[in-house]
Amino acid sequence: MNRYQPSMPRAAIGLFATAMTAFSIALAVVVPANMDVSAQQERLLALSSGATAQAAQIVNGDAASHAKRQG
C-alpha cells in the first residue's frame, strides 16, 4: 500500500504557523501599545477644556453669546 507523502515536512509547517502567530500578536497587541499616547491625550484635553468652557457659559446664563458663536 502506498502511503501519502506530503510535499512539505510537518516541522516546517509548524514553524511557519508559529512565526505567523507571533507576527499576528505583535501586530495586534504590541504595536498599538507602543504608539504615542501622550499626543492623543493632549489633543483630547484641549478638546474637552473647550467644551467645558462652552458648557459653563451656557449654565451661567450666557446663552446669547453662545448662540452668536454657534451661528
Number of C-alpha atoms within 10 A of each C-alpha: 3 4 5 6 7 7 6 8 9 10 9 10 11 11 11 12 12 12 11 12 12 12 12 12 11 13 12 11 10 12 10 11 11 8 10 9 10 9 10 11 11 11 10 12 12 12 11 12 11 11 11 12 11 15 14 12 14 15 10 9 10 13 15 11 11 14 10 8 8 7 5
